Amino acid sequence: MKQSFYQIYHNSRCSKSRESLELLKLKTENYKIIRYLEVGIDENVLSSILNSKNIPKDDLIRKNEITFKN
């Protein structure tokens, strides 16, 4: 049986991201943390993730952030 490998795009300042990482750690050791604020996210990779999961782009926007409000 093929074991799943997980990637988490993690922001350590985000409580939801920290909670998600803790849940992932409880379930598996087979994951990779990508600190996207430090390394960035390739536009093609992001498009691929959004398309494969049918996630609307607007769902990625943190609407409570000061940058968005300004």
C-alpha positions, 0 to 999 in steps of 0.5 A: 500500500502506498503511503501518502506524503503531505506538504503543509504551506506553513505560516508560524504566525497564523494560529490556524496554520499552527493548529493544522501542523499539530494535527498533521504531526499527530496523524503522520510523520510523512510530511514536509513543512514549506515556510512560504513566507520565507521561500515564496510559492511558485505561481505554477505550483499554486495554480496546480493546487487550486485547480486540483482541489477546486479552491476559489482564489478568493478563499485564499485571501486573509480578509482580516489582514491590514494589508487587505483592508487598506 
